[in-house]
Structure formats: C-alpha cells, structure tokens
Amino acid sequence: MSEEIKKVNVKIEGQVYSVPANLTVLEAAELCGYNIPHLCYIKGGKCSTASCRVCLVEIKSERGSKCFASCSYPVADVPVEKGFEVRISSPMAVRDRRTSVELLLSNHNMNCQQCVKNHSCELLYVANIVGAREGQYAGAKTAVTVDEIGPGIRRDTSKCILCGRCIEKCKEAQGIGILGFENRGFNTIVAPAENRSFSEVPCLQCGQCVLVCPTGALTEISEIDKVDEAMAAGKYVIVQTAPAVRAAIAEEFGQPVGTPGTGKMVAALRRLGFYRVYDTNFGADLTIMEEGTELINRIKKGGVLPQITSCSPGWINYMEYFYPELIPNVSTCKSPHEMVGAVLKSYWAKKKGIDPKDIFVVSIMPCTAKKTEEIRPQNSVDGLRDVDAVLTTRELARLIKRAGINWNLLPEEDFDPDLLGDYTGAGVIFGVTGGVMEAALRTANKVLTGKEADMLKFEAVRGLEGVKEATFNLNGQELKVAVTSGMSNAKPLLEQIKNGTSPYAFIEVMCCPGGCINGGGQPYIKPQYLPNEDIDIEITYREKRAKVLYSEDEKQKIRQSHNNPQIQQLYKEFFEEPCSEISEKYLHTSYNANRVKFPKK
C-alpha cells in the first residue's frame, strides 16, 4: 500500500489551499480551479524542457517577485508561512505570458487558414487566451524543413514551437527516441538525427507524436486526393471502417468523448458517394479464423511459440527494425483491413462480375501506420494491392465537413449487408488493447472444448494496463497469454522470447498505448478539454472510447467469429478452411528481416 502523500499549504490569488506536496504549481492551480495556459506540458505526462514559458506565473516572496514556469516549479517551494504567494493574473504574469506567446508567433508560419490543425491548434488557443498580437517581434525566421517522404507522417518545422512534446512521447510510448533537438540557438529544430527524413530512420509511423503536437508541425500525409481521383475515374470505390473509428468520429463534430458514431458514420460515407460501405469487423472475424487456427496448429504440432499477433503495423515495423529474429513467432496473418481488401478483389469481385482492376479499396483507420501497411509489397496479390488508400479518422471528418454534411442531422444507417456485411462482437473489440486476444480465445475455447457458450468474456485481458497476463484452462489444457500495448511495455516480453524464457503461448502486441482507440490517426485532444482534468487525460479518452466498443460487443447477437454466417459462407465457397492453400495466398503475408527504410508510395 502506497504511503499517503504529504499536504502543504499554498497561497494562490490570495486564497490558501491545501494540496499534495508532490505537485507543481501548475498542477496545484488546476486542482484548485485555475487554468494556467501551457503548451510544452502534457497532462499526466511530464514537461520535457519547460521551454515554452507560456505557463509563467508571478511568485511573490519576502525577497520580491519574479515570474517562473509553473509546470516545473514545485509547490513545496512556495510555503505560505514564509510569505510566498502565486499570482496568475497579476500585471507582471499577464505581460510575461503574452510576451512568451508573441515570441513563439514571431517564428511561426501563420498560414492558419490552410493548416489542417486550425480548429485544434493549441498555439492559437493560448494566443487568444493571453491576448497575443501578431507581428510584435518581426525578423528572421528559422530555416524550414518539410519532410513528406515517408508514407504516414509529415513534418513541417515552420510550425514547430520546440515544445519537445513529440520527443518525450516517442521515448515514453515506444522507448525509441526517434526525435530530438538538432542544431543550436536560433537554428534549433526538432528532427530525427541529422535532420533525416522519417523514412530513413527506424520510425514506426505510429503517429503518437502527431497526437501530442500542439500545432500543425506534425500531421498525417493525406490521401484524400487519391480517393477523389478514383471516384472521378469511375472506379468502384469501396470503403471499410475499423472498429475504433466509430468510437471517436463523433468527437470531430462536437460530441462528448465516448459517443458512439457507427450509424451516422455509415450514413455519411454513403452520402459521400462510396459504392459500398463495409465494416472491417468482418475482416477481424476472418483474422480470428486464420490466426486462431494458426495458434491451435502451433500448439498441437509443436510449432514456434509464443505466437504473436500481427494486426498492428506499428508493431510490425518495430519488430522488423529491432527484433527480426522473432519473425518466426509472428502470425503470418494480414491485418483485418488488408484481408477485406484481398477478399473484395477476389471472391467479391467474382461474385459481382467486376474486374478487380476497377475496384478501389479505401480503409478508414485510426492509425497513421496503416498508411505504411498499405504500400507493403507483401500485401498485394496478382499484382494488385489489397488496399489502395488509407484515411485516418481525422481525414474522414474533413471529407464529411467538406461535403457540407450536417452530422447531427444524419440518420442511423447500417453497413451494406451483402457478402461482407455480417460481423460479430468479437470483431468489434479488436479496436481496444486485449480485444484481439479475447476474440481469439472465444474461438479457441470452442475448438478446444467443443462448448459454444462458455467464456464470452475474458476479463483478465481487459483494461488499459501496459502489460496484462492470464492463464486459462481450456479443456484441461493450460494456456498462458499476455497482452501489451506501447513498445516500451512490449520490450521486456520480447526480450523474454529472444532469451528463450517466455512462459506464454500467445501474446497480443499493439503499438499504440491502449490499442487502436488511441491510434495516431484519431481525433486530437481539443484544447478546451485540457483544463480541470484531475486525472491523466489520455487514460480518460481511452477508457471512454473502449466502453463504446465493449458496449457494441454486448449488443451483438453473435459474439464469436466462427459463428458469423458470412464467414462460414466464405470458407464454403472460396477459402475451403482456415490456413488452406488458397487462404495462404490471399490472407497471409511475410516480413522483412533486414528492414532499412519504407518503400516509396
């Protein structure tokens, strides 16, 4: 049991408050109901440099007054009994905060109207709060680098404010540290070593850096133009949406976090002109059939264990860069959206009498790394890519807004039901960490025990902890499993496998902390949500989005992948059985043992 945290008294704006002694002045102020503007500080994380100086407050003492960065000043160092006081709205504090923001603006590319971050820009948000004026400090600007060579992420140093958030996030979530401060003084930029492109370093393209960037310095590389061109060319443009997208898309239209958006999203996609609107959950069910069979075969035939899931492209990138020796452990299954693409251009095309070359598959994903997966040569069959374009949740929102569609007036509609329309609760929960494991266990339980209704919930693998482990007894056979998300959390498990000491039979790995609900392509955390949150705001978002998926799982009549009637039809008419020769051709992939850089789009 943890020791009780000592309390101290602090005087803020003339009022005395009792607060935990381990807080900073900024954290204590928020706890007491004051919102101090800030940029480099991330709630629930840590301030990397205290460099932005936006959170300056005046601290008065017997020796005089001076402004300090509240995000790094310990509250224990402002004892009331020694005459200390924190002033947020004093003329000195107001003036110095405004000056800090005006200095940031002086070196910033102010093309706000063209910036995709316009309505979510935290720099613009704090500039309005502090009353900053543009042009107060005119002069030379730092030389600009625009990196858009990589498949998923665009970097524009003209919009970077050197807050260091992305640097810390990369280290915290993935344990890599791709980004750092390059050069010195006025020429300082944030970049990979030697200002190389993201495509030339072991970047996972996960987009966690994009999520925390307060400006438009880091964004996804948009593929909206590719979709427009395909529609203009008269292609059969078919769209599919990942489970995590429905848990977050409503946020882009002003709805509270945790608002389900499935029906309205489908209605919007139909009005955008897509030929068919399908659910990637069908592909998730198909993945379970293949991956679950692969696992059972490995267990029964003495194959390489533990088997590791392959649905997360960020994880696959990490494995190829840092643990290529673990390739035999990784499932050869394509991820669900790639499987759907392969089925659309084979079985579906034949059923509909359409030339596969005329089919253009668009995947709406919560993930920037899916853009790297789309262009992998291994995800092609007979010279055709499984998926032709990947749009993030944010890009879908931009499409809907561009079309003038009023989200609030949209009806609730269902996905197209033909051939790929059915999905189960097992497919839905793929979007949250532990979901792939739970879905696989539901089907493995049926295969190994013969009992259909047992254990629909595997609670031990639910939750947002970095690593979860459990042991299940399936028909007298003990199955030890682990679930992890974020490469910092995954690394110890991977080291166990590398050293031959892993006790597990099956490990689910997701690149983004919390899984796809927290993917790098999901809606930004809006500035107005930052104040007055007394818990980790990222955890809050993940929990609320996860509840959307678990709730939809509970509502499904069929909750096990093997009971999906259209999946059963697909195997009867085309794939014969899981892991058959024909399913290996269309639904399985391979990996690169000597990964150097991403292929060009």
Secondary structure by P-SEA (a helix, b strand, c coil): ccccbbbbbbbcccbbbbccccccaaaaaaaabbbbbbccccccccccccccccbbbbbbcccbbbbcccccccccccccccbbbbbcccaaaaaaaaaaaaaaaaaccccccccccccccaaaaaaaaaccccccccccccbbbbbcccccbbbbcccccccaaaaaaaaaacccccccccccccccccccccccccccccccccccccccccccccccccaaaaaaaaaaacccbbbbbccccccccccccccccccccaaaaaaaaaaacccbbbbaaaaaaaaaaaaaaaaaaaaaacccccbbbcccaaaaaaaaaccccccccccccccaaaaaaaaaacaaaaaaccccccbbbbbbccccaaaaaaacccccccccccccccccaaaaaaaaaaaccccccccccccccccccccccccccccccaaaaaaaaaaaaaaaccccccccccccccccccccccccccccbbbbbbbbcccccaaaaaaaaaaccccccbbbbbccccccccccccccccccccccccccaaaaaaaaaaaaaaaaaaacccccccccaaaaaaaaccccccccccccccccccccccccccccc
